[in-house]
Amino acid sequence: MSYLTAAKDLSEELCRLRHELHAEPEVGLYLPRTQEKVLAALDGLPLEISTGAALTSVTAVLRGGRPGPAVLLRGDMDALPVSERNDLPYRSRVPGAMHACGHDLHVAMLAGAAHLLAARREELAGDVVFMFQPGEEGHEGAKHMIAEGVLDAAGERVVAAYALHAMATILPLGAFASRAGSILAAADTLRVTVRGRGGHGSSPHLALDPIPAACEMVTALQTMVTRSFDAFDPVVVTVGTFHAGTADNVIPDEAVFEVTIRTFSAGNRASVRERAVRLVEGIAAAHGLEAETAFGIGYPLTVNDAAEAAFAGETAEDLFGTGRYFVAPRPIAGSEDFSYVLEEVPGAFVALGACPPDLNPATAAYNHSPEARFDDAAIPDGAALLAALAARRLAQAAT
């Protein structure tokens, strides 16, 4: 029986797990109810299971029947602080929390892969580490798990690592996509506080108004991107918050805005920090103001190993046939803490289309939207690919 056929046989069980997770989402590094559900889903399998100390992670090791190296499969488990606006029978029952990024599917896929590989344990030429990770959404859960030894959980450093990510849009249902090199952006933040001198709105000449200068900084940052960086090595700068003032006739003492900065190369990541800080400080000085900047280093670039990306594509085509796997023409501007894993070991991050067939992938609500929807049909496909990647990679290492 193929991994795909076996995964379809597990489909009802895996979809039930996904629905239970979706109805009871948890945010951050502490996911006790999610952890309980994962442990229940793995119960009875021949796994060596450990849980995290700094976070409610689950690490499970499957020992193969033949000697060989170890590979890692990752599934993130946390939800987002988003209020769901979908009318589903299993919609979130937790106010202000939702699995809006498909991590509930990821858990079900990884649990499915554990069942599939456990059933063929004697055939495996090595070990498989299953990484059930909290805190992907901005909490560096992967970094915590690496510090607690997930990459060496089998007794030696894993030789490869793989992760799938469900997409509510862009890709049609059941399509896989990846690429060699940068697949996701680095994400950093810039917080700017422009300090002036408050006063009466009727007499701005007697004050030092920070708002016009801050607005000038916002537009200048956009111009900087188009005039200082190569369009074929893009930089994305988005001002997400802007706060100033308390009344229409009061000039405030300060204005504060925050920026997310996405880059696709190490060179631009370093350069944009220096240029952005110099720009806002220069504008402030030109207006006789002060600008305090705080640059927050976020997730690094997610970089696929070229050989592992090619291997993932070949495995997907062998499993599902031609026409289901695509080489992504460019990276996606989102970011991922699986990047920390790929900084340590070679591997591949693969996108999986989970857009329901009644929606258009070009216009459907994006991941993180309160209206994002993911189709259960992607779950057995994801479980089968994860299992096949692990088994084939171990077999490849044994030859």
N, C-alpha and C positions, 0 to 999 in steps of 0.2 A: 504494500500500500504506500502510495506517495505521501509526502508531507502535506501536500495540498488536500488530498482526499481525506487524510486523517484529521486535518484541521477543520474541514467542513463537518466532519462527524462530531467535533467538539463545539461547533458553532453555537448551539443553544446554550450550553453551559457558559461559554465565554461571553456571550451577549448578556446573559443574566448578571454576570459579574460586572460588566460595564455599566449596566443600568443601576445596580446597587451603588456603585461608586459615584455615578452621575447624580443620583438623588441625594447623596450625603457628602458633598465636596468639603475638602479641608484645604486651608491655605498655609503656605510657609513650610517650615522645617519640622513642625510637630503635627503629625497626622495619625493619631492613635487609632481611630476607627478604620482608616484606610489600611493601616498596617495589619489590623486584625483581619480584614477581608482578604488581604494578600496571603497571610499565613494560612487562613482557612482554605484558600484556593490551591495552595501547595501541599496541604496536608495529605500524607500517605505516599508522597513521592520519595524516592531514594536520594534525598538532598541533605547536604550539610548546611544548616541554616543558622545565621547569626543576625542580630539586630544592632542598630547603631547606638552609640553613646550620646553624641551631640545632636542627633536627629533620629526620627523614627524610620530609619531605613531598614530594608531587608536585603541581605546578601545570601544567595543560595548557590552552593557548588554541587554540580553533578559530576561524579567521577565516571569517566568512560571505562569500558571494558578492556581497552588496550592502552598501553602507555603512549604518552604524547604530550604536547604542550597544552596550554589553556587559552581559550578565547572568552571574550566578554560580550554579553548582550545587555543593553540598557533600556529601561522603561521608566520615565518620570511619572510621579504620582500626584503632584499638587495641583490644586485648582487656582482660580484667580478671584480677586475681590470684585466680582462683577455680579449684578443682579440679572438673573436669566429672564429673557422675554420670549421664550418658546413655549408653546402649548403641547408638551409631551407627557405621556403617562408617567415617565420617570424623571420629569424635570426636577431641578434642584429644590429641596425642601429647606435649605439653609439660606436665610436672608443674607443678601450681599455676597454670596459665594457661588461660583459656577465653574464647571469644567468647560471653559470657553476655548481651550486650546487643544482639546483632544487627548489630554493625558489619561483620561479614563479608558480610552481605546488602547493607549500604549500599555497600560497595566494588563488589560485583558490579553493583548497580543503576547506580551512577555510570559504571562502565566500559561498561555496556550503553548508557547514554544517550549516551556519547561515540561509540560505534559508530553509533547511530541518527542522530545529528545530522551526523556526518561524511558519511554516505551522502546527506544532503540539504544539504550545505554550500552549494551554489550558491543555494539558496532562502532562506538565512538573511539577514535584514536587520540584520546586526551580528555581534558576536562572542560566544562562550561561553567562560567560564572554569570549568574543572573543578578543584575544590579537594579533593584527597585528603589528609586531615588526620590526623596522629597525635595522641596525647595528649589526647583529649577527656575521658577519665575522670580528672579532677582535675588535669591537667597544663597546662591553658590552651593547648592546641595551636593553637586558633583565634587566640588573642591573638598567639602567636608568628608565625603565618602572616600576620596582618595587618601586624605590624611589618616583615615581610620583603616586603610589597608585594602580597599576593595580590589585594587589592581593585582594584589598579591594573595588574594583570598584562597586560591587553589594551592598555594605553597610556593609558587614562582610567578614572576611577572607575566601577565597575559601577552600573547604575541599579536593579538588583533582585537579590535572592539567595533561593535556595530550598534546603530540606533536607527529606529524609524520615527518619522513624525507625520501624523495625520494632518491633512490640509483640508479645510472646509471650503476652499476656493482654489483658483488657479488650475489645479489638475482635475481631470474627470475621475469619477469613481473607479478605483482599481488600477490607476496608472501610477507607476513608480518613476522617480526622477532623482538624479544625482549628478555629480560632476567631480572631476579631479581638481585639486587645489581648493581655493576659498569657495565654500558653499554658503556660509552665512557671515554676516558682518561682525566686526567688533562694535561694542556699544559702550560709550562713555557719556558722562554728564558734565555740564558746566553750569554752575550757579553764579549769577552775577548780582551783586548788590551795589547799586549806584547811590551814593550818599551826597546830599546837597544841604540846603538850608530852607526850612519851611517858611511859609508866609501866607499872605492873603491873596486870593485869586485875582483880585482887582489890581494888584501891584506886583506883578511878577519880577519887575526890575529890582525890587528890594529883597528878593529871595534868590536862591539857587535851585531852580526847578529840575529835579532828576528825571521827570517823566519824558520830556522831549529827547533828552540825551539817550535814555534807555530805549526809546522807540527807534532812534537813529541806529543804535547798536543792533537791534533786531534786523532791520533791513540791511545794514552793512554786512552782517554775518551771511546773509543770503548771497549778496554780491561777492563776498570773499570766496565762497564756494565755486562760483562760476568763473572767477577770474584768476584764481590761484591754484586750481587743481585740474588735472587732466580729466576730461569728460569720460575717458575710457578707463579711468581708475577713480571712480566717483567717491564723493563725500556727501553725506546727507546730514543736513543741520535743520532741526525742527525745534522751535521754541514752544514748549508745551504749557508753561505757566507764566503769568505776568501779573504781579500784584503791586498796587501802589494806591495811596490815598484813602481818605475816609469820607470826603464830601466834595461837592462840585466847586465850592469856592475856597477850598483849602489846598495850598501847595504843600505836599508832604516832604518830609525830610529825606525819604529814600524810596527807591523803586527796586523791586527784585524780580528777576526772571530766571527760568531754568530751561536748559537746552539739552536735547539728546543728540549725540553725534555718532553717526554710523560711518565706518570706514572699512575698506576691503583690502588694505595692504598695510604692512607694518610701517612703511615709510610715511604714508599719509596719516596714519594714526598719531605718530609723533609730531608731524608737521602741523596738523590742524590744531593741536593743543597750543603750541607756541604762537601760531598766527592769531587764533581766536582771542587769547589773553592779551596779546599786544594790541589787537584792534580795539577791544572794549576799553582798555586802559588809555589808549590814545584819544578816543572820542571823549572820554570823561575829562581828561586833561584839557582838551580843546574847549570844553564848556566850563572849566574852572571847578570841576567836581572830582570826586574820588570814586574809583571802582574797585571793589573787593571781589576777587574771583576765587572760586573753589572748584577744582577739577576732580571729578570722581572717576576712577578707573573701573570700568565695568567688565563684562565678559570679553575675552579675546576673540580673535578671528576663529571661526570653525573651519579647519583646513583638512580636507580629505586627502589621505595618501593616494597617489595616482594608481598604484597597483591594486589597492583595496577597493577603490571606487570602480575600477574596471572589473574586478572580481565580483563585486556586488551586482553590477549590471549584467554580467554573464550569468550569474546565478538566477537573477530574476527572469531573464529571457529563457533559460532552460526550464524553469519551473512553470512559467505562465505562457510561454510562447512569444513570438515576435509581436511588436506593437504595443506591449504593455510597459516597456521600460524606455525612458527618454533621457538623453544627456541634456542636462539643463544648460541653456546657452549662457547664463550669467548667474552670479550669486543672488541670494535673497537678502534684503536689508534687515531682516530679523536677526536676532542673536540667540545663542544657546550656551548653556554651561557644559554641554557635552564637549565643548571646545577644550576644556581642561583635560578631559580624558585623551583627546586626540593630540594634545601637546606632549603626552607621556608615551603613548603607544600608537602605532599606525592603525588606521581604521577608516570607516565610512559612515557618513550620516546620509540617510535616504529619505526623501519625501514620498508620502503615499496619499493619493487622492481619496478623500472620503466624502466628497460632495454628494448629497442625495441626488438621485437621478431626476427628481422633479424640479431641481434647481439648475441654473446655468452657472458653471464654474467661473465664468467671466464676471458675473454680477452678484453672486451669492455673498452673504455676510462673511467677512474675513475672520480668521482666528482672533480671539480676544473680544469679539463683538458679543453683546448680550443676546444677539439673534443667531450666532454661529450654530450650525447644525452639522453633525457628522453621521454618516450612514454605517450601521452595524455590519454591512456586507464587507467592509474593509478589514474587519477583525481577523477572520480566518486567513485571509491573504497575508496579512502582516505576520501572524503567528507562523505560517508556513515558511515565509521568506526568512524570518529570524532563525528558525530551526535549521533550514537548509544552509544558511550562511555559516552557522557554527559547525555543522557536521562536515560540510565540504571543505571549510578552511582547515579543520583538524586533519581531514584526509589528505589535503594538499601538503600539509606540513610533514605528514608521515612518509610521503613518497620521496 
